[in-house]
Amino acid sequence: MARWGRTDFTQLKRLQKKMEKLAQADFEKFCEQAAKELAARLLAKVIKRTPVDDGVLRRGWTAKSQQEAESAFSEATKVSDYFKEVEVNKFGNFYEIAIINPVNYASYVEFGHRTADHTGWVNGRFMLTISENELDAQASKILDKKLTKFLGGVFGGD
């Protein structure tokens, strides 16, 4: 009768343990954190691009209302607190965070408007549009690094 030889299954057992650890990993939390990180990057870009004037429009990106944007809170405090309470919505396989500016003239600054005497046009600043396009170009690299780090925590080390 022929001999089949010896087989070492220790590596397969290690892989099984790592796969079990991966199955227990919290992908929901990972996806929410990734969405918040992308939203924070977008917010940083759009705030930097927003014209200052009296500061209301800039503060509006993290405000819930026009009145809150007009209040005298410091911008730095508001941005740091913003993502602690931001809501991440899940629709199927998609995660969504709404970045809005409730200041009533924000859309006019973004997209442009007629002059007060209706004889000319003031070009828009496109601060959100440009920031979205920039982030869209960077998002895959950011998510790849984040996913590699997440999977490294599961598969890295023995």
C-alpha positions, 0 to 999 in steps of 0.5 A, a space after each residue: 500500500 502506498 504512503 501519502 506522507 505527512 501533512 502539517 495543518 498548523 498554518 491552516 488552523 492559524 488561518 481559520 482563527 484569523 478568519 474567525 477573528 475577521 468574522 467577528 470584526 465590527 464592519 459597521 463601525 469601520 464603515 461609519 468611521 471611514 464615512 466620518 473621516 471622509 466627511 471630516 476631510 471634506 469639511 476641512 477643505 470646504 471651510 478653508 475655501 469658504 470666504 470669511 467676510 463676517 465668518 457666519 458662512 464659515 461657521 455655518 458648515 457645522 451649524 444646525 441653523 442660521 441662528 447658530 451660525 450667527 452666534 459667537 461660538 468659536 469655529 475651532 470648538 464647533 468643528 471638533 464637536 461636530 463629528 461627535 454627534 453627526 449622524 451616519 445614515 446607511 442605505 443598503 450598502 451606502 453610508 451617508 453623512 449630510 454636509 450642509 450650510 444652513 446660512 440662507 445665502 450659502 447657495 448664492 455664494 456657492 453657485 453665483 447670483 445676480 447683482 443687486 441691481 439685476 444688471 450683472 452676475 457675481 460668479 460662484 465660489 464653488 467651495 463645496 463642489 471643488 472640495 467634493 471633486 478633490 476628495 473624490 479623487 483622493 477617496 480610494 487611496 484614503 479608504 485603501 490605507 484605512 482598510 489595509 490598517 483594519 485588515 492588518 489588525 485582524 491578519 497581522 501578527 500571530 
